[in-house]
């Protein structure tokens, strides 16, 4: 394998670092959110992600949009986990 090519482990670590950084910023910006609010955002963001993937697959989109919405969706899913651990529900 060439030295410039990332291993799967390296890709995973890179993604996790990006998610960790993003969720910290989002939590500072938005703070605690009720589950109902988070779920509305999850559904909306999942739809945006699906649209971005569809556009990319058919040649009218870009990978940056997929990354953007995937990261937003990851933030929201982690918010759910934060609620669970902070409030036990």
C-alpha positions as CSV (number, residue, x, y, z in Angstrom):
1,X,0.0,0.0,0.0
2,X,1.4,3.4,-0.9
3,X,2.4,5.6,2.1
4,X,0.0,8.4,1.0
5,X,-3.1,6.1,1.1
6,X,-5.0,6.0,4.3
7,X,-5.8,2.7,5.9
8,X,-9.4,2.0,6.9
9,X,-8.4,2.5,10.5
10,X,-6.9,5.9,9.7
11,X,-10.1,6.9,7.8
12,X,-12.2,5.9,10.8
13,X,-10.0,7.9,13.2
14,X,-10.2,11.0,10.9
15,X,-14.0,10.7,10.7
16,X,-14.3,10.3,14.5
17,X,-12.1,13.3,15.1
18,X,-14.2,15.4,12.7
19,X,-17.5,14.2,14.3
20,X,-16.1,14.9,17.8
21,X,-15.1,18.4,16.8
22,X,-18.4,19.1,15.1
23,X,-20.6,17.8,17.9
24,X,-18.7,20.0,20.5
25,X,-19.4,23.1,18.4
26,X,-23.0,22.1,17.8
27,X,-23.6,21.4,21.5
28,X,-22.1,24.7,22.5
29,X,-24.3,26.5,19.9
30,X,-27.6,24.6,20.6
31,X,-27.2,23.3,24.1
32,X,-29.6,20.7,25.5
33,X,-32.5,19.8,23.1
34,X,-35.6,17.8,23.8
35,X,-35.9,14.5,22.0
36,X,-38.9,15.8,20.0
37,X,-36.8,18.7,18.7
38,X,-33.9,16.4,17.9
39,X,-36.1,13.9,16.1
40,X,-37.6,16.5,13.8
41,X,-34.1,17.6,12.9
42,X,-33.0,14.0,12.4
43,X,-35.8,13.4,9.9
44,X,-35.1,16.6,8.1
45,X,-31.4,16.0,7.9
46,X,-31.7,12.4,6.9
47,X,-33.9,13.6,4.0
48,X,-31.3,16.2,3.0
49,X,-28.6,13.5,3.1
50,X,-30.7,11.1,1.0
51,X,-31.2,13.9,-1.5
52,X,-27.5,14.8,-1.6
53,X,-26.6,11.1,-2.2
54,X,-29.2,10.8,-4.9
55,X,-27.9,13.9,-6.7
56,X,-24.3,12.7,-6.4
57,X,-25.2,9.2,-7.7
58,X,-26.9,10.7,-10.8
59,X,-24.1,13.2,-11.5
60,X,-25.8,16.5,-10.3
61,X,-24.4,16.7,-6.8
62,X,-21.1,16.8,-5.0
63,X,-19.5,14.8,-2.2
64,X,-19.2,17.9,0.0
65,X,-23.0,18.0,0.4
66,X,-23.0,14.3,1.4
67,X,-20.2,14.9,4.0
68,X,-22.0,18.0,5.3
69,X,-25.3,16.3,5.9
70,X,-23.7,13.1,7.2
71,X,-21.8,15.1,9.8
72,X,-25.0,17.0,10.8
73,X,-26.8,13.7,11.2
74,X,-24.0,12.3,13.3
75,X,-24.2,15.4,15.5
76,X,-27.9,14.8,16.1
77,X,-27.5,11.2,16.9
78,X,-24.8,12.0,19.4
79,X,-27.2,14.6,20.9
80,X,-29.6,11.8,21.5
81,X,-26.9,9.9,23.4
82,X,-25.9,13.0,25.3
83,X,-29.6,13.3,26.5
84,X,-29.6,9.7,27.5
85,X,-26.5,10.0,29.6
86,X,-27.2,13.4,31.1
87,X,-30.8,12.7,31.9
88,X,-31.1,9.0,32.0
89,X,-34.0,9.0,29.6
